[in-house]
Amino acid sequence: MCSDPYCVVSTDGDVEVCRTSVHDRTLSPVWDCHVSVDVDCRRVVALEFQVWDKDMLSSDDIMGVAR
């Protein structure tokens, strides 16, 4: 079984701030990237990381979430 994972980073689970590239055919992706995000700590409660499996013929499937 293989996946084509990518990661989406959002604030409070609703405002997307970053999306990684898709890694083809792997269950052990490594994203070696750096992102700078301006965050208003008075308003943002959490950063959320969602890992998705890219599908060509159907909607993408969520693989996991970390807050």
C-alpha positions as a printed Julia matrix, in Angstrom:
67×3 Matrix{Float64}:
   0.0    0.0    0.0
   1.33   3.44  -0.92
   0.12   6.98  -0.55
   0.88  10.32  -2.14
   0.99  12.46   1.03
   1.14  16.21   1.48
   0.78  18.42   4.55
  -1.46  21.43   5.12
  -0.72  23.85   7.98
  -3.53  26.06   9.21
  -4.34  28.35  12.11
  -7.2   27.18  14.3
  -8.01  24.57  11.67
  -9.59  26.98   9.21
  -7.07  29.46   7.72
  -4.5   27.69   5.53
  -1.01  29.18   5.87
   1.13  26.58   4.09
   0.82  23.51   1.85
   3.74  21.22   1.06
   4.5   19.44  -2.16
   3.13  15.93  -2.73
   5.5   13.01  -2.16
   4.64  10.24  -4.62
   4.16   6.61  -3.53
   5.44   6.66   0.07
   4.18   6.01   3.58
   7.21   7.74   5.16
   7.38  11.26   3.73
   9.96  13.77   4.92
   9.37  17.44   4.19
  12.6   19.34   4.71
  11.22  22.85   4.37
  11.13  26.05   6.36
   8.15  28.37   6.52
   7.74  31.73   8.22
   4.24  32.6    9.38
   3.13  35.81  11.08
   0.76  34.8   13.88
  -1.24  37.12  16.12
  -0.93  35.26  19.44
  -3.85  37.24  20.84
  -6.19  35.7   18.25
  -4.71  32.38  17.11
  -5.32  29.5   19.49
  -3.53  26.66  17.66
  -1.54  25.62  14.61
  -2.93  22.5   12.97
  -1.0   20.09  10.73
  -3.08  17.84   8.47
  -1.53  15.09   6.36
  -3.54  14.2    3.27
  -3.3   11.5    0.6
  -3.56  13.01  -2.89
  -6.02  11.1   -5.09
  -6.35  11.63  -8.82
  -9.78  10.07  -9.37
 -11.55  10.99  -6.12
 -11.34  13.51  -3.3
  -8.18  13.51  -1.17
  -8.23  11.43   2.01
  -7.07  12.71   5.39
  -4.35  10.55   6.96
  -3.79  12.35  10.25
  -4.0   15.59  12.26
  -1.72  17.16  14.88
  -2.39  20.3   16.91
